[in-house]
Amino acid sequence: MDVRSLKTVYDPNGFSLSARPNGPDVFSVEAFASRVQALIADDRALIERLIRFAQAHDLIKKNAERAQKLAQESNAALETYQKQVKMLEERNVAMISKQTALHDEVQNLQEVVDRITQEKLELETQAAEQAETCRQLTDANNSLSARVLKLAEENNSASIRKEDHSYDEKRWQEDDLGTVARSCMNDVRCRRRQQLLSQQMLAHFGEKFNPAHCNQLCNNCRDTRPITRMDHTDDAINALQLFENLHQDVQAQLRHHEGHARVRAEG
């Protein structure tokens, strides 16, 4: 709205529509009607301008309210933004601290990795040395096992030969004992027959009988050797008892030897 034009129209000292610069002021109906129409037109224009002014004022007021609201919202947004900036700055500081801590931890882990790598190399070296030692020990163990097996076989062979030799010796001892036993049995039988014959001769001839006349060959026994003058009957009986015990021991050892031989044959 043009305020200056309104001031010009309604200013008493200003220009008027009814004023005529070149003539006297004469009243006429046409002039009055023209002036009234001019006033009506001016009022209409003034009203329109006032309406536009009111509309503009309302618009300005609304714009002012909107601007104030926008300013308040901007202030709230600015405060929120400042809070967010402050929070982000704090987060940034915390992240920097965490990053520093993580960097230190990474360095520590790298040192640990380097140490573990070094220890791994040392362990691999020790493992290689131990593997070589184990291989040497395995070779030595195999060699010793072979020697022990060979010695065991030799010992077993020697034991078998010894057992066979002992078996033969026991057989020979049994044969010798059999021979001795037979001799002792013959001697016992001869001695008993001699005693019986002496008793019969004493009973037949009486006290005049001389036993020295019986020092001759014994025809009742299987042995052709002369009868001895000494009485070995008790010794012969003891020898027979000893022979019986030895015979039982020899038989037990023979059965044990045969059992071992059977086990070796089955194994």
Buried (B, 14 or more C-beta within 10 A) or exposed (E): BEEEEBEEBEEEEEEEBEEEEEEEEEEEEEBEEEBEEBBEEBEEBBEEBBEEBEEEEEEEEEEEEEEEEEEEEEEEEEEEEEEEEEEEEEEEEEEEEEEEEEEEEEEEEEEEEEEEEEEEEEEEEEEEEEEEEEEEEEEEEEEEEEEEEEEEEEEEEEEEEEBEEBBEEBEEBBEEBEEBBEBBBBBBBBBEBBEEBEEEBEEEEEEEBEEEEEEEEBEEBEBEEEBEEEEBBEEBEEBBEBBEEBBEEBEEBBEEBEEEBEEEEEE
